[in-house]
Structure formats: C-alpha cells, structure tokens
Amino acid sequence: MAYTKDDIVLKARELAQMVADSKEVDFFKRAEAQLNENQKVREMIASIKSLQKQAVNFQHYGKHEALKQVEDKINKIQDDLDELPIIQEFKDSQLEVNELLQLISNTVSNKVTNEIITSTGGDLLQGETGSKLSNSSGSSCS
C-alpha cells in the first residue's frame, strides 16, 4: 500500500498528540508552571534582563570596563539561578522531552532507511541498497 503525503502528515499529527500527552511533556509543563510561579526566579530573571539592557548601552557607548562589570553580574546571577533545584528540574524536564523527540526522529529515520535497503534487496549490515550493490558488483578494488 502506498501512502500519500496527507496520510503521513495525519499520522505525524497523531504522534505529535501522543507526545503532547506523554508523561515527559506533562512533567515539563508542571516544571515550567512552578518556575513561572517562583518569585525568586522571576526576580532573578528580571535582574538579568535589566542588566542585559545596561550591557547593550555600555557596549554601544564603548564603556568596556562598565560592560565587563555588568556581564560579571549577569554571569553571577545566572550561576545562582542554575543552582536552584527548581531550575535543575526544569532543565531535566527539557532534556527528557528533547530525548523523546530525538528517539522518535532516529526511529523514523532508521526504519525508513532499513525499509529502503530491504525493499531493494540490499544488505542491512553493509547499509547498502540493492541498486548500490548491483552497481558495485562489476568493479573490484585490488
């Protein structure tokens, strides 16, 4: 059976909905909500944004020493932010969702590649399609 592009997009949407309903995405959404509700985190992010605006101005006016001081402050707040358990939970949840998406991508890619190799009489172990094998059978490397 040959599938149309529309058939494939429909299945992709179904898969996307499954991912959106997964425990990994649910954990991500809860972690993000906790992050947004955390006053300390909001204040630290607001400080970083304010300092970034100052940094742009200092850079524009060539105030290199002031720029370095502001960048150091930004880095310190960023380090403090990264040490908060709530931030680590959020980053872990992002990583889990990204790993799930990467797994899906690799699975689809590998399955398509293997189907092409198999359907053309190729060699899965060599990773070569049947057309590549038949084209190379006449040539030898001595």
N, C-alpha and C positions, 0 to 999 in steps of 0.2 A: 504494500500500500504506500502510495506517495502522499506525503503531507504538503499542504500549502503553507506559505509564509503566515497566513492568517491563523491556521491551525496551530502552528508553532508559537506564535505570539500569545494565543489564548492559553496554551499550556504554560507559557512563561509567566503569564499573569496569575494563573492558579498557583504556581510555585512561589511567586512573589508574595501572594497572600498567605501561603503556608509559612514562609519565613517571617512575615509580619506578625503572625500569630504564634511564633515559636517562643519557648521559654527564654532563649537568649535575647530576643528583642524585648520581651516583657521585662526582663531584668534591666536591660539598658534604659527603657522608658522610666522605670521606677528609680534607677540611679540618677538619671537626669532630673527628674522631678525633685528628688531630695537635694540635689545640688542647687537647683534654682530656688529652693525654699531656705537655703542656708544663708543666714545674714552675714556671717563672717566671710564666706566665699564671695557673696555679692559685693561686699565692701572691698575685698582684695582685688577683685576684677575691675571695679570702678577705679581704684587707685592706679592699677596698671594702665587703664585706658587714658586716664588723666595724664599720667607720666609720659605715655606714648605721644600725646599731643604736644607736650612740652619738648620732647625729644625732636619731633618734626620741626618745631620752631627753632630750637637751638641749632639743628643741622642746617636749616635754611639760612640762618644768620651767621653760620660759621663759628659758633661758640662751642669749640671742640671739648674744652675742659668741662663745661656745664653739661654737654651732651653725654660725656663719659659718666659723670656723676648720676645723671638721670637713668642711663642704661644700667648702671650698677644697682640702683634702687629697684628698677624693673626686675632685674635678674634675681635679686634677694626676695622680692615678693613672690615671684614665680616659683622659686625654690621652696619657700614656705608653703605656698599653695600645693605644690606637688607632694609635700609631706603629709598633708591631711588625708586621713583614711577615706573620707568621702570622695576625694579626688581619685585615689587609687582604685576604689570600687568602680567609679565611672569609667576610668581608663581600662580596667579589666573587662567591663561590660562591652566597651567599644571593641576591644580585641576579640572577644568571643563572637560578636556579630560579624566582624571582618573575617575571622577564621571560617565561620559558617558560609559566608558568601564566596570565599576563596575555594572552599571544598566543593561547593556547587559548581563553580566555574571550571575547576580542574576535572571534576567528574564528567561534566558535559563534554568538555574538550577531549578528554581521553576516550570516552565512549564513541564520539563521532570519528575520531582518528582510527580507533580499532575497528569500527564498522567499515570504514573505507578500505582499510588494509584487508580485512577478511573477505569483504564482498568482491574484491578484485583478485582474490586468490593470492594475496601477498603473505608475507612472513611477519607475524606479530613480534617474534623475538628480535628480528632484524629491524623492525619498524619500517618495512618497505612494502609499497603496494605491488600488486601483481604486474602492473604496467612497468614499474621500475625494474622488477626482476627480469621480465621478458626482454626489456631493452638492454640490460646489462649482461645477459647470458652470452652474448656473442663476443664480448670484449673480455680480455684477460689481462691481469696485471702481474707480470713476471719480473 
